[in-house]
Amino acid sequence: MPVPLMDIRAQYGPLRAEIDAAIAGVLDSGRFILGPEGRALEAAVGERLDGRPAVGVANGTDALVLALHALGIGPGDEVVTTPYTFYATAEAIARVGATPVFADIDPVTYCLDPAAAEARIGPATKAILPVHIFGHPADMAAIRALAEAHGLAVVEDAAQAFGAATAEGEVGTFGDAATFSFFPTKNFPGMGDGGMVVCRDDELAERVRRLRFHGSADKVVFDEVGYNSRLDDLQAAIIRVFYPHLDDWNARRAQAAAWYAEEGLGDMALPGVAPGARHIYHLFMARHPRRDEARAALAGAGVGSAVYYGIPMHLQPVFAGLGYAEGDLPVAEECARTALALPMHPNLRREDVAEVARAVEGALEGRPVGAAGRAQAG
């Protein structure tokens, strides 16, 4: 049987009646923008994250832009971040007029390396923007210490990591601001675009609220140039249906990762986990020098896989003017060349993982990896 990379329908299918009822409730209320569903979601997220105020916005990219803008990051400023991430991370920095400064990553976690980040701090640096990539938390104890030593703001890009944690707490509780995405494939999903900014205090949250609504607190007086970026109540209602299932879904992803470790993937390197970290496996990223060859063979066997961030940010054409060259950030570049996302979702079964493991081993050993190949291997 085919094994898909993700299976969104299997995740929301059992909740269809609840989703339909939530949508009907919003339709009946006639409240679609900045209504009770959005406020209830903000309250639930804020309560979970140490009582920090949360502000719903239109998507995860806007969340980053609004967080940086609210913190006063702008033209002439530099923000140290990772090159191994989705484009939105660096795009948001550029969108507010600041310059992204890329530092290399940790080879175990794929997250920003604090030592590499420190080496890139200069007189124009105003913030550090770590990404909790693929569901693994960044080393926030080291990053916070670094920020405090240099007087820098910290913005956590937690788009892929709601529920991930270090020994000190959950992601979203460490920075001056943290941003989340409710894109349908995320661990904490919606059924469309949606995002959230979680803030260190009410003052910062109030500025984010003004910025998301054209720079106004009351739609009458406009204090600054803002944005139109609001999480609608239909999305918020659906996300609230999903919220009680989040921890169970994350636990089932972790179980699937444990099955991968038990099965083994030949000489593919499995994703690492830092001591004390809770990895929620938004993606299961394994590595091999013959990544592209393995991917082609897996496709022939009906096993889903995908390359994420095959061109790291410092080598993207849009940032060519920053002066980076191949070889400048070797760990990120090696991951970009060798990492492959294998099937990972809450409904992955043990037999699915075994099927993927057989297909991977066959692909890397040069055997046919369809049904005939399995018979041959047996």
C-alpha positions as CSV (number, residue, x, y, z in Angstrom):
1,M,0.0,0.0,0.0
2,P,1.2,3.6,-0.7
3,V,2.6,5.5,2.3
4,P,1.9,9.2,2.0
5,L,4.2,11.8,3.4
6,M,1.3,13.4,5.2
7,D,-2.4,12.5,5.6
8,I,-4.4,15.5,6.6
9,R,-7.8,13.9,5.8
10,A,-7.1,11.0,8.2
11,Q,-6.4,13.6,10.9
12,Y,-9.5,15.8,10.6
13,G,-11.9,13.1,9.3
14,P,-13.0,11.8,12.7
15,L,-13.7,15.4,13.8
16,R,-15.8,16.3,10.8
17,A,-19.1,16.6,12.8
18,E,-17.4,18.9,15.3
19,I,-15.9,21.0,12.6
20,D,-19.2,21.3,10.8
21,A,-20.9,22.3,14.1
22,A,-18.2,24.9,14.8
23,I,-18.6,26.4,11.3
24,A,-22.4,26.5,11.7
25,G,-22.0,28.3,15.0
26,V,-20.0,31.1,13.4
27,L,-22.4,31.3,10.5
28,D,-25.3,31.6,12.9
29,S,-23.6,34.2,15.0
30,G,-22.8,36.5,12.1
31,R,-19.4,37.4,13.8
32,F,-16.6,36.6,11.4
33,I,-13.8,39.1,12.2
34,L,-12.3,39.7,15.7
35,G,-15.2,37.8,17.3
36,P,-15.6,35.4,20.2
37,E,-14.0,32.4,18.6
38,G,-10.7,34.3,17.9
39,R,-10.7,35.7,21.5
40,A,-11.3,32.2,22.9
41,L,-8.4,30.8,20.9
42,E,-6.1,33.6,22.0
43,A,-7.1,32.9,25.6
44,A,-6.5,29.2,25.4
45,V,-3.0,29.6,23.8
46,G,-2.0,32.3,26.2
47,E,-3.1,30.3,29.2
48,R,-1.0,27.4,28.0
49,L,2.1,29.5,27.4
50,D,2.6,30.9,30.9
51,G,-0.2,33.4,30.7
52,R,1.4,35.4,27.9
53,P,-1.0,37.5,25.8
54,A,-1.6,36.0,22.4
55,V,-2.8,37.8,19.3
56,G,-4.4,36.0,16.3
57,V,-3.3,37.2,12.8
58,A,-3.9,36.2,9.2
59,N,-0.9,33.8,8.8
60,G,2.4,32.7,10.1
61,T,4.4,35.1,7.9
62,D,2.4,38.1,9.0
63,A,3.0,36.9,12.6
64,L,6.8,37.3,12.1
65,V,6.4,40.7,10.3
66,L,4.1,42.0,13.0
67,A,6.4,40.8,15.9
68,L,9.5,42.4,14.4
69,H,7.6,45.6,13.6
70,A,6.1,45.8,17.1
71,L,9.6,45.4,18.6
72,G,10.9,48.3,16.6
73,I,13.1,46.3,14.2
74,G,13.5,48.2,10.9
75,P,15.8,49.8,8.4
76,G,19.5,49.8,9.4
77,D,19.0,46.9,11.9
78,E,20.4,43.4,11.6
79,V,18.7,40.2,12.8
80,V,20.7,37.0,13.3
81,T,18.9,33.9,12.1
82,T,19.2,30.5,10.6
83,P,19.7,29.8,6.9
84,Y,18.0,26.4,7.1
85,T,14.4,27.4,7.3
86,F,11.4,28.3,5.1
87,Y,11.8,31.6,3.2
88,A,9.2,33.4,5.4
89,T,11.7,33.6,8.3
90,A,14.2,35.7,6.3
91,E,11.5,37.4,4.2
92,A,9.9,38.8,7.3
93,I,13.2,40.4,8.4
94,A,13.6,42.0,5.0
95,R,10.0,43.0,4.8
96,V,10.4,45.4,7.8
97,G,13.5,46.8,6.2
98,A,16.1,45.0,8.3
99,T,18.9,42.8,7.1
100,P,19.0,39.0,7.8
101,V,22.4,37.8,9.0
102,F,22.7,34.1,8.7
103,A,24.6,31.9,11.1
104,D,25.2,28.1,10.8
105,I,23.1,25.4,12.4
106,D,23.6,22.6,14.9
107,P,24.2,19.3,13.0
108,V,22.1,17.3,15.5
109,T,19.0,19.5,15.9
110,Y,19.2,21.5,12.6
111,C,18.4,24.6,14.7
112,L,20.5,27.8,15.0
113,D,23.9,27.2,16.6
114,P,24.2,29.7,19.5
115,A,28.0,29.8,19.1
116,A,27.7,30.5,15.4
117,A,25.1,33.2,16.1
118,E,27.3,34.9,18.6
119,A,30.1,35.2,16.1
120,R,27.7,37.0,13.7
121,I,26.6,39.7,16.2
122,G,27.7,43.2,15.3
123,P,27.0,46.8,16.2
124,A,23.8,46.9,14.0
125,T,22.4,43.6,15.5
126,K,19.1,44.2,17.2
127,A,17.5,40.8,17.5
128,I,18.1,37.0,17.3
129,L,15.4,35.0,15.4
130,P,15.8,31.2,16.2
131,V,13.6,28.7,14.4
132,H,12.3,25.6,16.1
133,I,12.8,23.7,12.9
134,F,10.9,20.6,12.0
135,G,9.4,20.5,15.5
136,H,12.7,20.4,17.5
137,P,13.2,23.3,20.0
138,A,16.2,25.5,19.5
139,D,18.7,25.9,22.4
140,M,16.7,28.7,24.1
141,A,18.7,28.8,27.3
142,A,21.9,29.6,25.3
143,I,20.1,32.0,23.0
144,R,18.5,33.9,25.8
145,A,21.8,34.2,27.6
146,L,23.4,35.5,24.4
147,A,20.6,38.0,23.9
148,E,20.8,39.3,27.4
149,A,24.6,39.7,27.2
150,H,24.3,41.8,24.0
151,G,21.0,43.6,24.8
152,L,19.1,41.9,21.9
153,A,15.4,41.1,21.4
154,V,14.5,37.4,20.8
155,V,11.7,36.4,18.4
156,E,10.9,32.6,18.3
157,D,9.8,31.3,14.9
158,A,7.7,28.4,16.3
159,A,5.6,27.9,13.2
160,Q,6.4,24.1,13.1
161,A,6.7,23.5,16.8
162,F,3.6,24.2,18.9
163,G,4.0,21.8,21.9
164,A,7.8,21.3,21.5
165,A,9.7,22.0,24.7
166,T,13.1,22.2,26.3
167,A,13.9,21.3,29.9
168,E,13.0,24.9,30.8
169,G,9.5,25.0,29.2
170,E,7.5,25.0,26.0
171,V,8.5,27.0,22.9
172,G,6.7,30.3,22.8
173,T,7.6,31.1,26.4
174,F,11.2,32.2,25.9
175,G,11.3,35.2,23.6
176,D,10.1,38.7,23.6
177,A,7.7,37.4,21.0
178,A,6.9,34.0,19.5
179,T,5.1,33.3,16.3
180,F,2.9,30.3,15.2
181,S,1.3,29.2,12.0
182,F,-2.0,27.3,11.7
183,F,-1.3,26.2,8.1
184,P,-3.2,22.9,7.4
185,T,0.0,20.7,7.5
186,K,1.2,22.0,10.8
187,N,1.0,20.0,14.0
188,F,-1.5,22.5,15.4
189,P,-3.5,23.1,12.2
190,G,-6.3,25.0,10.8
191,M,-8.1,24.5,7.5
192,G,-6.6,27.5,5.7
193,D,-4.2,30.3,6.6
194,G,-3.8,31.5,10.2
195,G,-1.2,32.6,12.6
196,M,-0.6,34.0,16.1
197,V,1.9,36.2,18.0
198,V,2.5,35.4,21.7
199,C,4.1,38.4,23.5
200,R,6.2,38.9,26.6
201,D,3.7,41.5,28.1
202,D,0.5,43.3,27.5
203,E,2.1,46.4,26.1
204,L,3.8,44.5,23.3
205,A,0.6,42.6,22.6
206,E,-1.4,45.8,22.4
207,R,1.0,47.1,19.8
208,V,0.6,43.9,17.7
209,R,-3.2,44.3,18.0
210,R,-3.0,47.8,16.6
211,L,-0.6,46.9,13.8
212,R,-2.9,43.9,12.7
213,F,-5.8,46.4,12.4
214,H,-4.3,49.2,10.3
215,G,-2.4,50.8,13.2
216,S,-5.6,51.6,15.1
217,A,-7.1,50.5,18.4
218,D,-10.6,51.7,17.6
219,K,-11.0,52.1,13.8
220,V,-11.3,55.8,14.3
221,V,-7.9,57.1,15.4
222,F,-4.9,55.7,13.4
223,D,-1.6,56.0,15.3
224,E,0.7,54.4,12.7
225,V,0.8,52.7,9.4
226,G,-0.2,49.1,10.1
227,Y,-1.5,46.0,8.3
228,N,-4.8,44.2,7.6
229,S,-3.9,40.9,9.2
230,R,-6.6,39.3,11.4
231,L,-7.4,35.7,12.2
232,D,-11.0,35.2,11.1
233,D,-13.5,33.5,13.4
234,L,-14.2,30.6,11.0
235,Q,-10.6,29.6,11.2
236,A,-10.4,30.2,14.9
237,A,-13.5,28.0,15.5
238,I,-11.9,25.1,13.5
239,I,-8.6,25.5,15.2
240,R,-10.4,25.3,18.6
241,V,-11.9,22.0,17.6
242,F,-8.3,20.7,16.9
243,Y,-6.8,22.1,20.0
244,P,-7.8,19.4,22.5
245,H,-6.2,16.8,20.3
246,L,-2.9,18.5,19.8
247,D,-0.9,16.7,22.6
248,D,-2.3,13.3,21.5
249,W,-1.3,14.0,17.9
250,N,2.2,15.1,18.9
251,A,2.6,11.9,21.1
252,R,1.6,9.7,18.2
253,R,4.2,11.5,16.0
254,A,6.8,10.8,18.6
255,Q,5.7,7.1,18.7
256,A,6.1,6.9,14.9
257,A,9.6,8.4,15.3
258,A,10.4,5.7,17.9
259,W,9.3,3.1,15.4
260,Y,11.6,4.5,12.8
261,A,14.5,4.2,15.3
262,E,13.6,0.6,16.0
263,E,13.3,-0.3,12.4
264,G,16.4,1.5,11.3
265,L,16.8,3.1,7.9
266,G,20.0,1.4,6.6
267,D,22.8,3.9,6.7
268,M,20.5,6.9,6.6
269,A,21.2,9.2,9.6
270,L,18.1,9.6,11.7
271,P,17.1,13.0,13.2
272,G,18.7,13.8,16.5
273,V,17.2,15.0,19.7
274,A,19.0,17.3,22.2
275,P,19.1,16.2,25.8
276,G,16.0,17.3,27.6
277,A,14.2,18.3,24.4
278,R,10.7,17.3,23.4
279,H,10.7,16.9,19.6
280,I,7.2,16.9,18.1
281,Y,8.3,15.8,14.6
282,H,6.5,18.2,12.4
283,L,8.7,16.5,9.8
284,F,10.9,13.4,10.1
285,M,14.1,14.5,8.4
286,A,16.7,11.8,7.7
287,R,20.0,12.3,5.9
288,H,22.0,10.5,3.2
289,P,24.6,11.5,0.6
290,R,22.5,9.8,-2.1
291,R,19.4,11.6,-1.0
292,D,18.0,12.4,-4.5
293,E,18.6,8.8,-5.7
294,A,16.8,7.5,-2.7
295,R,13.9,9.9,-3.2
296,A,13.4,8.7,-6.8
297,A,13.4,5.1,-5.7
298,L,10.9,5.7,-2.9
299,A,8.5,7.5,-5.3
300,G,8.6,4.3,-7.5
301,A,7.6,2.3,-4.4
302,G,4.7,4.5,-3.5
303,V,6.4,6.0,-0.5
304,G,6.0,9.8,-0.1
305,S,9.1,11.9,0.6
306,A,10.1,15.5,0.1
307,V,13.1,17.8,0.1
308,Y,12.8,20.8,2.4
309,Y,15.0,23.8,2.1
310,G,17.3,22.4,-0.6
311,I,18.7,25.8,-1.2
312,P,19.6,27.4,2.1
313,M,18.6,31.1,2.6
314,H,22.1,32.5,2.3
315,L,22.4,31.0,-1.2
316,Q,18.9,32.1,-2.4
317,P,19.0,34.6,-5.4
318,V,17.0,37.2,-3.5
319,F,19.8,37.5,-0.9
320,A,22.7,37.5,-3.4
321,G,23.5,41.1,-2.5
322,L,24.4,40.1,1.0
323,G,27.7,38.5,-0.2
324,Y,27.4,34.9,1.0
325,A,29.0,32.2,-1.0
326,E,28.8,28.4,-1.1
327,G,30.9,27.0,1.7
328,D,30.2,29.9,4.1
329,L,27.7,27.9,6.2
330,P,28.8,24.3,5.7
331,V,26.4,22.5,8.1
332,A,23.3,24.1,6.7
333,E,24.6,23.4,3.2
334,E,25.2,19.7,4.0
335,C,21.7,19.4,5.4
336,A,20.3,21.1,2.3
337,R,22.1,18.5,0.1
338,T,21.3,15.4,2.1
339,A,18.1,15.7,4.2
340,L,14.9,14.0,3.1
341,A,11.5,14.2,4.8
342,L,10.0,10.7,5.2
343,P,6.3,9.9,6.0
344,M,5.2,11.5,9.4
345,H,1.7,12.1,10.7
346,P,-0.4,11.1,13.7
347,N,-2.1,8.3,11.8
348,L,1.1,6.6,10.7
349,R,1.0,2.9,11.7
350,R,3.8,0.5,12.7
351,E,3.4,-1.4,9.5
352,D,3.6,1.8,7.5
353,V,7.0,2.6,9.2
354,A,8.2,-0.9,8.4
355,E,7.2,-0.5,4.8
356,V,9.1,2.8,4.6
357,A,12.2,1.2,6.2
358,R,12.2,-1.7,3.7
359,A,11.8,0.8,0.8
360,V,14.6,3.0,2.1
361,E,17.0,0.0,2.6
362,G,16.1,-1.3,-0.9
363,A,16.7,2.1,-2.4
364,L,20.1,2.6,-0.9
365,E,21.2,-0.9,-1.7
366,G,20.1,-0.6,-5.3
367,R,17.4,-3.3,-5.1
368,P,14.0,-2.8,-6.7
369,V,11.8,-1.4,-4.0
370,G,8.3,-2.3,-5.3
371,A,6.5,-5.6,-4.4
372,A,8.9,-7.6,-6.4
373,G,11.8,-6.1,-4.5
374,R,10.3,-6.9,-1.2
375,A,9.8,-10.5,-2.3
376,Q,13.4,-10.6,-3.5
377,A,14.6,-9.2,-0.2
378,G,12.7,-11.7,1.7
